[in-house]
Amino acid sequence: MAMKNAFVVCGILASSALAHLHEQAVLENVHVAAQDKTQTWLEKYGKQNDLGYTGPLSFSHLDYARCLEDDTKDFDIAILGMPFDTAVSYRPGARFGPYGIRVGSKRQNGQRAYTLSWGMDPYQQNTKILDCGDVNMFIPLLRHNWMMKQIPLSAYDNALALDQMEVAYSTLLARPVAKAENDTALQDLTHVFAKDGKAHPRIVTLGGDHTIVLPILRSLHKVYGPIAVIHFDAHLDTWGYPPVGGSVQSRITHGSFFYVAWEEGLMGNNSMHAGIRCKMTGEYDITNDEQVGFKVVSTDDLDDIGITEVIRRIRKRIGDSPVYLSLDIDVIDPGLAPATGTPEAGGWTTREVKRIIRGLSGLNFVGADVVEVAPAYDHADITSIAAADIIHDFLSMMMSTEPPKSRDERKPWKDEL
């Protein structure tokens, strides 16, 4: 027993000595490396590229600029946040939508954006895409008129907020496109419909509650006149509310903005809903909706007629008109996208929505948005991730002249033994 204990003690001492020698060697190597200052980070490791969970917060790690104050920035497509949610009828929180969608886009980037679904990378199409930040304004402080303080989109005065959004959108819409004059890929889409005959950039907006579409349509009307709308949503949003207490502003909400847009002559009579499944007062709501200029593809229609026919009906109705695509995230079933203000059970899947969007490629899109993302109601960012991925589809859609072919059409399947 004594000899056994002696062997154990010797083993422990030997191991300790070896470990001590190893540690000394490591420390010596570190010391030598610290003394070697001949290489900088850039020389030794290369550029400081961001990972999915690092870097400044911009959509898909795009270049970020405050385009509303810096008129030297040009672009073909702008990402613009509108953090507004004070015209909602149920749960607020969509003011955090632009932030949430950018968080959901962190795993996307311009160096790895090719998808099997599209067969292309939207960031490699000779098109400049820029994250232009969020709508805000600068006003002088009364106490120190020499100072300028950044005041975000008003959460206290909806009339002011709507004007801010309209001015912001019009400002970016008036910028020259970044593409060279001899590159007509973008011009063929916009200058044909623009009143001034010039090419205009397109804007993908991050909402915000759905009311933001009213100032957007007002801005687009100045450039294109009446346009068609493809509206993905669980709700019609064409209800015409009477003023409350004599307040004209009170009738503009996220459920009535299309009705107001129709009153103002901002839309044509060939618009289309997709994914409707809300409760209504009765057939009158549909009659009113048709008067405003919409036809409906309901959620259940997809089961009855299939995705191919849904796409065909939308394309047929829109035709060659300039068209704006507005997508309320509640078109997706709340089991897959819970973070929204007015959830409705029984919605489409994210995959079904994405498939329909691909089928709409080649229409004359002049802008698009994703709205009603309210991250406070999310779980593990699944809604924000879905919204960001849909915006990736929007970018691909805007750069495609036709729907992408299926993988089998691009490369026929071959059984190999």
WOCORWO-V409893 format. One record per pair of residues at least 12 apart in sequence whose C-alpha atoms are under 6 Angstrom apart, sorted by the first residue. I is the first residue (numbers start at 1). J is the second residue. If there is no record, write none. Layout:
# WOCORWO-V409893
i = [I I]
j = [J J]
This chain:
# WOCORWO-V409893
i = [52 52 58 59 59 60 60 60 60 61 63 64 64 65 66 66 67 74 75 75 75 75 76 76 76 76 77 77 77 77 78 78 78 78 79 79 79 79 79 80 80 80 80 81 81 81 81 82 82 82 82 83 83 84 85 85 87 87 88 91 93 94 94 94 94 94 95 97 97 97 97 98 98 100 100 101 101 104 104 104 105 110 118 122 136 136 137 138 138 162 166 166 170 173 177 177 187 193 194 194 195 195 202 202 203 204 204 204 205 206 206 207 207 208 208 209 209 210 210 211 211 211 214 221 226 226 226 227 227 227 227 228 228 228 228 228 229 229 229 229 230 230 230 231 231 231 231 232 232 232 232 232 232 233 233 233 233 234 234 234 234 234 234 235 235 237 237 238 238 238 238 239 240 240 262 269 270 270 270 271 271 272 272 273 273 274 275 275 275 276 276 277 311 322 322 323 323 323 324 324 324 324 325 326 326 327 328 328 328 330 331 332 332 332 333 333 333 337 338 339 339 339 339 339 339 340 340 340 358 359 361 361 361 361 362 362 362]
j = [106 107 102 102 105 105 106 108 109 109 130 131 132 132 132 133 132 178 128 129 177 178 128 177 178 201 129 201 202 203 129 130 131 203 131 132 203 204 205 132 133 134 205 98 134 205 206 134 135 207 208 95 208 208 208 209 253 254 254 341 374 208 209 372 373 374 208 207 208 373 374 206 207 375 384 384 388 384 385 388 388 123 404 396 152 153 151 150 151 215 215 219 219 201 200 201 199 224 223 224 223 224 366 367 367 367 368 369 369 369 370 370 371 371 372 371 372 254 371 253 254 257 257 266 266 267 268 267 268 322 323 267 268 270 271 323 271 323 324 325 271 272 325 273 274 326 327 273 274 275 327 328 331 275 276 328 331 275 276 277 278 330 331 276 278 255 256 256 258 259 289 256 256 259 292 293 293 317 318 293 294 294 295 296 297 297 298 299 331 298 299 299 359 364 365 364 365 366 365 366 367 368 368 368 369 370 370 371 372 343 347 347 348 349 346 347 348 383 378 373 374 375 377 378 383 372 373 374 403 403 397 400 402 403 400 401 402]
